[in-house]
Amino acid sequence: MTSRRPASARAAAGAHPPRSTRYRHLVNPFEPVRIFSDDQVESMHLAALGILERQGMRVLSPRGRTVLAAAGAQVDEATQMARLDPGMVAAALNTVPREVNLVARNPERTCRVGGRHVIFAPVAGPPSASDLERGKRSGTIADYRELVRLAQSFDVIHVLGQMTEPGDVPVHERHLDTTLAQLTLGDKALNVYCRGAGQLADCFAMLRLAHGIDAETFRREPRCYSICNTNSPLQLDLPMTDGIIEFALNGQLMIVTPFTLAGAMAPITIAGALTLAHAEALFGITLAQIVRAGAPVMYGSFTSNVDMKSGSPAFGTPEYAKAAFGAGQLARRIGVPWRCSSATAGNAPDAQAVYEAQMSLWGALLGGCHFVLHAAGWLEGGLTASYEKFILDVEMLQMFAELFQPVPASSDDLGIEAVAEVGPGGHFFSAAHTMQRYRDAFYSPLVSDWRNYGQWFDAGANTATERSSAVWRNTLAAFQPPPMDPAVAQALDEFVARRRAEGGAPPQT
């Protein structure tokens, strides 16, 4: 969907490579925005260390408390609180990899995490799905598979994800169906939920089958990612704690992400909410490194504010963008790759949803983010995966991807000969310089309609939302799954059938 015209036509014209390949491995050329001084960042970091040393985190997992106590943390079993010495945190930060590969089934889809690299991931976790044709509904496995197809279809979406919760599949089997869909309908790195060691063991086994590797090779590089959300303030629940442990043991990428809403689950000030979030992220990162030094882990941020009139979460606000800038500074202070998000509180794929999502993206990308979760499809504060919003977001992501591209400025690019050819009062439409470049000179939109009013009106006067509906329907109609060895596909089907017959794996609560 991201190519401008058939490859044969591009080759005949001697044009640049198709844009789709340029979107696969994005590098952010811009220096990150700073909202705090170095002294302020250091003050926040030290305050977070003080919180962990004096108050600590409540850890609901007995396994997690045992691991922490064995490493020297002060653990109170009566209160389930675990306190960390600043030296323990510093030692853990020294072993976090600054950059890692996130390995895909298709080597061309492997992503680099860290440095100046940028990864866009689709929306994760909404219980509902919606589109203009079928309306809002509880997510199903059919919706899930369609959304995986959409995520696979656009190169600017670099990894797959849990894009809606398929409520029509029993929870003890759901992980089997969602992992199978990602492995067979896509060839990008995938997302799995931390819902207990049993479910993770199944997902990891399926990944090994799809990649044709043994357990030792699997542990060497991450092939999937997951999100650990702390229960702000200052609590880690059982599945999140054990998820950090299992991901570290298996060498997979864990993104430790406090969810702090200023004025609700965190202090009302941006600096206060970021300091609390920083403490919680440090705790999760330290736990991962205690389990296995060098385990791939990311610093996740998801700090926003609430509507103080209703208490509802607000996203894509100026405060959200400022918090993103600050979180990026804190992540760079500790030298850990950073995840942020694109979000909106909008309830429909309309102007509000788009401008709030774009504000979020400016905060993330100008802040130097390495991994943008919920980059496509997020609606209704994360409660709905919208097909139209997915396409509108892809348009925005492709425009950011184009913004990242270098601007040639050779002597030929300056067009001096074209200026001489055209002369005073002429036009450049037919100049030789233009004719050599016009096919690929500018970004060609996926959704935007650049015709004048009369042409637009005569063609049906469709809004961007209506046009995005046509795009997702056409994309699904044209979808072809990436190739997979029939023997591997059969092995995956047999594994799922066997585990289903065995009762699957219940989620951990």
C-alpha positions, 0 to 999 in steps of 0.5 A, a space after each residue: 500500500 505504500 508504493 507509488 506505482 508498480 516496481 517495473 514502472 519505477 525501474 523503467 523511470 530510473 527512480 529511487 527505491 520504493 518508499 515501502 523499503 524506506 519505512 522499514 528501518 527508521 532513524 530519527 535525525 533530530 536532537 531530542 527536545 529538553 524540557 528540564 535542565 540537567 540539574 532538574 533531571 538529576 534531582 528527579 532521578 535522586 528523588 526516585 531512588 529515595 522513594 525506592 530506598 525508603 518506601 519501596 514497591 509492594 510486590 504481590 508475587 511471592 516468587 518476585 519477593 524471593 528473587 529480590 530478597 536473595 539479591 539483597 533487597 529489603 523485603 517485608 513479607 507482612 506488607 509485601 514491600 520491597 526496598 532497593 538500595 541505590 547501589 543495587 539500582 545502579 548496578 542493574 542499570 550498568 548491565 542493561 543493553 543500550 541497543 538490541 535486535 528485535 528479531 523477526 521471522 523475516 530477517 528483513 523485518 528485524 528491528 533495531 531497538 535503541 540508538 536513534 532507531 524508531 519502531 512503530 507498534 500498533 494499538 494493544 489491548 482494547 476490548 472493543 473494535 469498531 469500523 464505519 460498516 459494522 459499528 462498535 462491538 466486543 472484539 473477536 478473533 475475526 477482528 483480531 486476525 483482520 487487524 493483524 493483516 492490516 499491521 502486516 500490510 504497512 511497512 511503517 508498522 514495524 511489529 505486530 501486536 495485541 490489537 483487540 481482545 478476542 472475547 469469543 475465545 476462552 481465556 485459557 486458549 486465547 494466547 494460542 489463537 492470538 500467537 498463531 495469528 501473528 505467526 501465520 498472518 505476519 512475518 514481523 516480531 510479535 507481542 505476547 501478554 504476560 498472563 502466567 508462566 504457562 501461557 508464556 511457555 506456550 507462546 515461546 514454544 510457538 515462536 521457537 517452532 516458527 523460527 526453527 530454533 532451540 531454546 538456547 538460541 531463543 534466549 540469545 536474542 529477543 523475538 517478541 516483546 511485552 509490556 509490564 504495567 505497574 499498578 501505580 502508585 508503587 505496586 507490581 501485581 503477580 502476572 506483571 512481576 512473574 512476566 518480568 522474570 520469565 522474559 528476563 530468563 528467556 532473553 525476550 524484550 520487556 518494556 516496563 511501563 508505569 501508567 501514571 495519571 497526574 492528579 489521580 494515580 500520581 502527583 498532579 504536577 508533571 515533575 511529580 508524576 514523572 518522578 513516581 513513574 521513574 521510580 517504578 520503572 527503575 524497580 522493574 528494570 532492576 528486577 529484570 537485571 537481577 534475574 539475568 544481567 543483560 536481559 533486554 529491557 526498555 524504559 516505558 513511559 505513559 504519563 498523562 493528566 486527567 480531566 479534573 472536572 470528570 476524573 476521566 483520563 486525557 491523552 494527546 494533551 500539552 501535558 502529555 507531550 511535556 511528560 514525554 519530553 521529560 520521560 525521554 530525558 530521564 531514560 537518557 539519564 539512565 542510558 536505557 532505550 525508551 518507549 512512549 505512545 500515541 494516544 487520544 481520548 477521542 471516541 470517534 475517528 474524527 478531528 479530535 482523535 487525529 490532532 490528539 494522536 499527532 500531539 502525542 507523536 510530536 511528544 514521543 518523536 521530538 522527545 527521542 523515543 525508540 519505540 512508539 506503542 499504540 501508534 495505529 488504531 487507538 481510540 476511546 482512551 485505548 478501549 477501542 481499536 478503530 479500523 479507520 483510525 488505524 489508516 489515519 494513523 498510518 498516514 501520519 506515521 508515513 509522513 513522520 517517516 518522510 520527515 526523517 528522510 535526509 534532504 539531498 542538497 547536491 549541486 544537481 539538487 539546487 536546480 541551477 540549470 533548471 532556473 536557467 532553462 525556465 527563465 523569468 516568468 516561466 514555469 517548472 512543470 516541463 523543465 528537464 529537472 522536473 521531468 527527471 524527478 516528478 514521479 518520486 519528488 514528493 510524498 504521495 498520500 494514503 488518505 489525503 485528497 489534494 484535489 480542489 473543492 470542485 473535483 473533490 465534491 464531484 468525486 463524492 465529497 468523502 471525508 478523510 474518515 470515509 476515505 480511510 474506510 475504503 483503504 482498510 477494506 481494499 487492503 484486506 481484500 488484497 492481503 496475501 499472508 507472507 510465505 511459511 514452510 508448510 511443515 512449520 505451519 503444520 507443526 504450529 497447528 498441531 501444537 495449538 490443537 494439542 495444547 487446546 486438547 490438554 486444556 490450554 493454560 489458565 491466566 495468572 491472577 
